[in-house]
Every structure is written in structure tokens, then in C-alpha cells.
Amino acid sequence: MTITVLFFAQAREHVGRARGTLQLPEGSKVADALARLEREHPALAPLWPHLAVAVNQHLVRGDAPLMDGAELALLPPVSGG
């Protein structure tokens, strides 16, 4: 299956682009996608403890299933006033 990955703010800066795609086996979960991204983009290492993850605009945990065509977003913490 193919999923789209969106990188926001610091994640985009560390990866050098705003979006990408991942090819994953059917039945993959969010944790599988994150493990793949961690291997492919080691520059994200300092951000992992702080990132939220959304699938199709809903915050999810690692055990959430992925479907073909899903959009996975890496969301850094938001601050401001």
C-alpha cells in the first residue's frame, strides 16, 4: 500500500521537504510507518519524543491501522500566544 507522509515545521526542515510517500505491506500500522521513517530520516531523531502523529487529520497512536492512500502527518508541538 502507498501512504502520503506530510512533514510540518521542524520535521519539514529536518527532512528537507514537505511531503513524501511510503510503500508499506498491507496490514501495516502507524508504528511500522514511523519505524521506516526513523530509518530513512535519521535527522528526525531529536524530534521523535515531541512529535504528534495524525492519520487523515485525526491524532493516532502507534497501534492504529493504516489503509492504502492514507495521509500520515508528523506534527511538532505548537506554541504561541
C-alpha positions in Angstrom: 0.0 0.0 0.0 1.1 3.6 -0.5 0.7 6.3 2.1 1.5 10.0 1.9 3.6 11.5 4.6 3.3 15.2 5.5 6.2 16.9 7.3 5.4 20.1 9.2 7.6 22.8 10.8 10.8 21.4 12.2 10.1 18.0 10.7 10.0 19.6 7.3 13.2 21.4 8.0 15.0 18.2 9.1 13.8 16.2 6.2 14.1 18.9 3.6 10.7 18.6 2.0 7.0 19.0 3.0 5.8 15.6 1.7 6.8 12.1 0.7 5.4 8.6 0.1 5.9 5.3 1.8 5.3 1.9 0.4 4.2 -0.5 3.2 2.9 -4.0 3.3 -0.9 -4.4 3.7 -1.9 -4.6 7.4 0.8 -2.1 8.5 0.2 0.1 11.5 1.3 3.6 12.3 4.3 2.2 14.3 5.5 0.4 11.1 5.5 3.7 9.2 7.2 5.6 12.0 10.0 2.9 12.2 10.5 3.2 8.5 10.7 7.0 8.6 13.1 6.8 11.5 15.5 4.6 9.4 15.1 6.7 6.3 15.4 10.1 8.0 17.8 9.9 10.9 17.8 13.7 11.1 14.4 13.4 12.7 15.8 11.7 15.8 15.8 14.7 18.1 12.1 15.4 17.3 10.6 11.9 17.8 9.9 12.4 21.5 7.9 15.6 20.7 6.0 14.7 17.6 2.3 14.0 17.4 1.1 11.8 14.6 -2.2 12.2 12.7 -3.7 9.9 10.1 -6.3 11.5 7.8 -6.4 14.5 10.2 -7.1 12.5 13.4 -4.5 12.1 16.1 -3.5 8.5 16.5 -1.2 6.1 18.4 1.2 3.6 17.0 -1.2 0.7 17.0 -3.6 2.5 14.7 -4.0 0.7 11.3 -3.1 2.3 8.0 -5.1 1.9 4.8 -3.9 2.4 1.3 -4.0 6.1 0.3 -3.8 7.3 4.0 -2.2 10.6 4.8 0.1 10.4 7.8 1.2 13.8 9.3 4.2 14.4 11.6 3.1 17.3 13.8 5.7 19.1 16.1 4.5 20.7 19.3 2.7 24.0 18.9 3.4 27.1 21.0 2.5 30.7 20.8 0.0 33.1 22.2 
